[in-house]
Amino acid sequence: MTWTRKDRAVGEEQAPLYLRSDPTPGRQYGDSAPPQRDPAVVRRPHLDPDLLAKQVLAGERTAIARAITLVESSKPSHHAVAADLLRILRPYSGKAVRVGITGVPGAGKSTFIDALGRKLLDAGHKIAVLAVDPTSAKTGGSILGDRTRMGELAQSENTFIRPSPAGAHLGGVARTTRESMLVLEAAGFDVVLVETVGVGQSEVAVAGMVDTFLLIALARAGDQLQGIKRGILEMADVITVNKADGDNEGEARVTARELSIAMKLITSDPNARRPPVLTSSALTGKGLDEVWKAIVGHRAALEADGALEARRAHQQREWLWALVRGELEDALRTSGSVSAIRAGLEARVEQGDLSALEASDQILKAFAADAPSLWPEHPKH
């Protein structure tokens, strides 16, 4: 029986949908033949460090991005290739002005970088920005949205902006920020700006990898007692109170004076250099030239007395041990012997049957037995 609206009597139920629909299947997923790929086109070419280094030195943007992705990779098979790439690029790095930029959330770090970067572009510089984004402790994800606040700066061909997740690395920067800086310097960028996560006074790791550490402060965000805290203030080489515009300009100047007084509490040495405390506005551009002049002046002072070379040598030594610690952490997570006893030890610790000290001792013993197999000889490329 064919069911139609006319045939259906008043109050009579309509036939189910499956009886009224056409049973002939339509086009289904997988009906069409898969597309034919050109065998000459390689979607993921072999990672050749020599070729990649040549492309980075030529300034090819896709190669720069691939090189940074390579050094950021946690895949064990990429470590040896990344090491070879960095070895090739190292002689071409080290000539850039390295500036670390930090500040509390909402201080306007990304907007400040956008405004300062455009001024530096007008002066003929090539700008690279490494923007480190916080990583969720629950999901492990990152938004990587700092680039959206640098819209005008990102449009220039003489700018390279790379957002990176902080991961589990503390200190406001990503674990491979140093390696990424080396790649960008080899690519010809003469100013490298590193924006930290910026979540508090412990975000000082960036000070160990740059020439000048810039702290962006806000008006009325603290008082003179902040100078007593041996945290981020004592690491700052230049301080600027941002958003000094409109009704906030007066308060920004007051805050700058208070910070200048607070900086005297950092050290009792009257001959010690005190960082200049300035005011600036990323919105109007006022004060940005003075901030850059202070950055360049600080670097020039380091070069004049040989401190820049000593500073970078010290940073290389710290980098060495940072890499060792990172490799040990990775190996500990991938150790088969540790994985075999981990769940049981954690359960016993949670139940109170075993102390954390005893459990950690057993984990380290298992790790030591596994250690020789965790670092095989890397093939040479």
C-alpha positions in Angstrom: 0.0 0.0 0.0 1.3 3.4 -0.9 0.9 5.9 1.8 0.1 9.5 0.9 -1.2 12.5 2.7 -4.5 12.3 0.7 -4.9 8.6 1.5 -4.4 9.1 5.2 -7.7 9.5 7.1 -8.2 12.0 9.9 -6.6 10.6 13.0 -4.9 7.8 11.1 -1.2 7.3 11.9 1.3 7.9 9.2 3.6 5.0 8.1 7.1 4.9 9.7 9.8 6.8 8.0 11.8 3.7 7.1 8.8 2.5 5.0 8.3 5.8 3.3 12.0 6.3 2.4 13.8 5.0 -0.7 15.8 1.9 0.3 18.3 2.4 -2.5 21.6 3.4 -0.8 23.2 6.6 -1.9 26.8 7.3 -2.4 28.7 5.9 0.5 32.1 6.6 1.9 34.7 4.4 0.1 32.6 4.1 -3.1 35.0 6.2 -5.1 38.5 5.1 -6.0 41.3 6.6 -3.8 43.2 9.5 -5.5 46.3 8.6 -7.4 49.4 10.1 -5.9 52.4 11.1 -7.9 55.3 8.8 -6.7 57.7 11.7 -7.4 55.9 13.8 -4.7 57.1 12.9 -1.2 54.7 14.1 1.4 57.2 13.6 4.3 60.7 13.8 2.9 63.6 12.2 4.7 65.1 14.4 7.3 68.4 15.3 5.9 70.2 17.6 8.3 72.6 18.9 5.7 69.8 19.8 3.3 67.7 21.3 6.0 70.6 23.4 7.3 71.2 24.7 3.8 67.6 25.7 3.5 67.6 27.4 6.9 70.7 29.4 6.0 69.0 30.5 2.8 66.1 31.8 4.9 63.4 29.5 3.6 60.5 30.0 6.0 59.1 26.4 5.6 62.6 25.0 6.4 62.9 27.2 9.5 59.6 26.0 10.7 60.5 22.3 10.1 63.9 22.8 11.8 62.2 24.2 14.9 59.7 21.4 14.9 62.5 18.9 14.6 64.4 20.3 17.6 61.2 20.5 19.6 60.3 16.9 18.8 60.3 14.4 21.7 60.6 11.4 19.3 63.8 9.6 20.0 64.6 9.0 16.3 64.6 12.8 15.8 67.2 13.6 18.5 70.2 12.5 16.5 69.1 14.4 13.4 68.4 17.5 15.5 71.8 17.3 17.1 73.5 17.1 13.6 71.4 20.0 12.4 72.4 22.2 15.4 76.0 21.2 15.0 75.9 22.5 11.4 74.1 25.7 12.3 76.1 26.6 15.4 78.9 28.5 13.6 76.3 30.8 11.9 74.5 31.7 15.2 75.3 34.0 18.1 75.2 37.4 16.3 71.6 38.4 17.2 70.4 40.6 20.1 68.6 38.2 22.4 65.9 39.7 24.6 63.7 37.9 27.1 60.4 39.5 27.9 58.3 38.6 30.9 55.5 40.0 33.0 52.3 39.1 34.8 49.3 38.0 32.8 47.6 41.0 31.4 50.7 43.1 31.3 50.4 43.4 27.5 53.5 41.4 26.6 52.3 40.3 23.1 50.9 43.7 22.3 54.1 45.3 23.4 56.2 43.0 21.2 53.9 43.8 18.3 54.4 47.5 18.7 58.2 47.3 19.5 58.7 44.8 16.6 57.1 47.2 14.1 59.5 50.0 15.2 62.5 47.6 14.8 61.3 46.6 11.3 61.2 50.2 10.3 64.8 50.5 11.5 65.9 47.7 9.2 66.0 44.7 11.6 64.8 41.2 11.1 62.7 40.1 14.0 62.1 36.6 15.3 59.6 36.0 18.2 59.4 32.8 20.3 56.1 33.0 22.2 55.8 30.4 24.9 52.3 29.5 25.8 51.2 27.8 29.1 50.3 24.1 28.9 47.3 22.7 30.7 48.2 20.5 33.6 45.0 18.5 33.1 44.8 18.1 29.3 48.3 18.8 28.2 47.0 21.2 25.5 48.0 24.8 24.7 46.0 27.5 22.9 49.1 29.1 21.2 47.2 32.3 20.7 49.9 34.9 21.3 50.4 35.3 17.6 46.9 36.7 17.2 48.0 39.8 19.3 50.9 40.3 16.9 48.7 40.6 13.8 50.5 43.6 12.2 54.0 42.3 13.0 53.2 38.9 11.6 52.4 40.3 8.1 56.0 41.2 7.4 58.3 38.9 5.5 61.2 40.0 7.8 59.4 38.6 10.8 59.1 35.0 12.0 56.7 34.3 15.0 56.8 30.8 16.5 54.3 29.9 19.3 55.5 27.0 21.4 53.9 25.1 24.4 55.7 25.3 27.7 54.9 21.6 28.4 56.0 20.4 31.8 59.1 22.6 31.7 59.1 25.2 34.5 60.6 28.7 34.3 58.3 30.3 31.8 60.0 28.9 28.7 59.8 25.8 26.6 62.5 23.1 27.0 63.9 23.7 23.5 63.7 27.5 23.4 67.5 27.7 23.3 67.7 25.4 20.3 65.0 27.4 18.5 66.9 30.6 19.1 70.0 29.0 17.5 68.0 28.1 14.4 66.5 31.5 14.0 69.9 33.3 14.4 71.4 31.0 11.7 68.5 32.0 9.5 69.6 35.6 9.6 67.3 37.2 12.2 69.3 39.8 14.1 66.8 40.4 16.9 65.3 37.4 18.8 62.5 38.2 21.3 61.5 35.4 23.7 58.1 35.9 25.4 57.7 33.8 28.5 54.5 32.3 29.9 54.6 35.0 32.6 52.8 33.6 35.6 54.8 34.9 38.5 58.1 35.7 40.2 59.6 32.2 39.4 59.6 32.9 35.6 63.3 33.5 35.5 64.6 30.7 33.3 64.6 33.0 30.2 67.2 35.1 32.0 69.6 32.3 31.5 69.4 32.3 27.7 69.2 35.9 26.6 71.5 39.0 26.7 68.9 41.3 28.2 66.0 40.4 30.4 63.0 42.9 30.1 60.4 42.9 32.8 57.0 44.5 31.9 55.1 45.7 34.9 51.7 47.3 35.5 50.8 50.3 37.5 49.7 49.5 41.1 50.6 45.8 40.7 52.9 45.8 43.8 54.8 47.9 46.2 58.3 48.6 47.3 58.4 45.4 49.3 58.5 43.5 46.0 62.2 44.6 45.9 63.0 42.4 48.9 61.7 39.2 47.1 64.7 37.5 45.5 62.6 36.5 42.5 62.1 38.0 39.1 63.1 41.6 40.0 66.7 40.8 40.8 67.0 39.2 37.3 65.7 42.1 35.4 68.1 44.2 33.3 65.4 46.7 32.1 62.0 47.4 33.6 59.1 49.2 31.9 55.7 50.0 33.3 53.4 49.3 30.4 50.0 50.8 29.6 51.2 54.3 30.5 48.5 56.1 28.5 45.3 57.9 29.2 44.2 58.0 32.8 46.9 55.4 33.7 49.8 57.5 32.7 50.1 59.3 36.0 49.8 56.0 38.0 52.4 54.4 35.7 54.9 57.1 36.6 54.3 56.7 40.3 54.7 52.9 40.0 58.0 53.5 38.1 59.3 55.7 40.9 58.3 53.1 43.5 60.0 50.3 41.5 63.2 52.4 41.3 63.2 52.7 45.0 62.4 49.0 45.4 65.4 48.1 43.2 67.7 49.7 45.7 66.7 47.0 48.2 68.0 44.3 45.8 71.7 44.9 46.6 73.5 47.0 49.2 76.5 47.6 46.8 76.4 51.2 45.8 78.5 50.5 42.7 76.2 47.8 41.4 74.3 48.5 38.2 70.6 49.1 38.8 68.2 48.5 35.9 66.5 51.5 34.5 62.8 51.7 35.2 60.8 53.3 32.4 57.2 53.8 31.3 55.8 52.9 27.9 52.6 52.4 26.0 52.1 49.7 23.4 48.9 51.5 22.4 50.4 54.9 21.5 54.0 53.9 21.0 55.2 56.4 23.6 58.3 55.2 25.4 59.1 52.3 23.1 62.2 54.0 21.7 63.5 54.6 25.2 63.0 50.9 26.1 64.9 49.7 23.1 67.7 52.3 23.7 68.0 50.9 27.3 68.1 47.3 25.9 70.8 48.2 23.4 72.7 50.2 26.1 72.7 47.2 28.4 74.1 44.9 25.7 76.7 47.5 24.7 77.8 47.7 28.4 78.2 43.9 28.5 80.3 43.9 25.4 82.5 46.7 26.6 83.8 44.9 29.7 83.7 41.4 28.1 80.7 40.3 30.2 78.6 39.4 27.2 81.0 36.6 26.2 81.3 35.4 29.8 77.5 35.5 30.2 76.9 33.4 27.1 79.6 30.9 28.1 77.8 30.5 31.5 74.5 30.0 29.6 76.1 27.3 27.5 77.2 25.5 30.6 73.7 25.7 32.1 72.3 24.6 28.8 74.5 21.5 29.0 73.1 20.4 32.3 69.5 21.3 31.3 69.8 18.9 28.4 71.2 16.2 30.6 68.3 16.6 33.0 65.8 16.6 30.2 67.3 13.4 28.7 67.2 11.7 32.1 63.6 12.6 32.6 62.7 11.2 29.2 64.6 8.1 29.8 63.0 7.6 33.2 59.6 7.8 31.6 60.5 5.3 28.8 62.3 2.8 31.0 60.7 -0.6 30.9 61.9 -1.7 34.3 60.5 1.5 35.9 57.2 1.0 34.1 56.9 -2.5 35.4 57.1 -1.5 39.0 55.6 2.0 38.9 51.9 1.2 39.4 52.6 -1.2 42.3 54.9 1.2 44.1 52.5 4.1 43.6 49.7 2.0 45.1 51.8 1.0 48.1 52.8 4.6 48.7 49.1 5.8 48.5 48.1 3.1 51.0 50.9 4.1 53.4 52.6 0.7 53.2 55.8 2.2 51.7 57.4 5.6 52.2 58.1 7.8 49.1 61.8 7.7 50.0 61.9 3.9 49.8 59.8 3.8 46.6 62.1 6.4 44.9 65.1 4.3 45.9 63.6 1.2 44.2 62.7 3.2 41.1 66.2 4.6 40.8 67.7 1.1 41.2 65.4 -0.2 38.4 66.3 2.7 36.2 70.0 2.2 36.8 69.7 -1.5 35.6 67.9 -0.3 32.5 70.2 2.6 31.7 72.7 1.0 29.3 69.9 0.1 26.9 68.3 3.6 27.0 71.1 5.4 25.2 72.1 3.4 22.1 74.7 4.8 19.9 73.2 7.3 17.5 73.9 6.7 13.8 75.9 9.4 12.1 74.2 11.4 9.3 
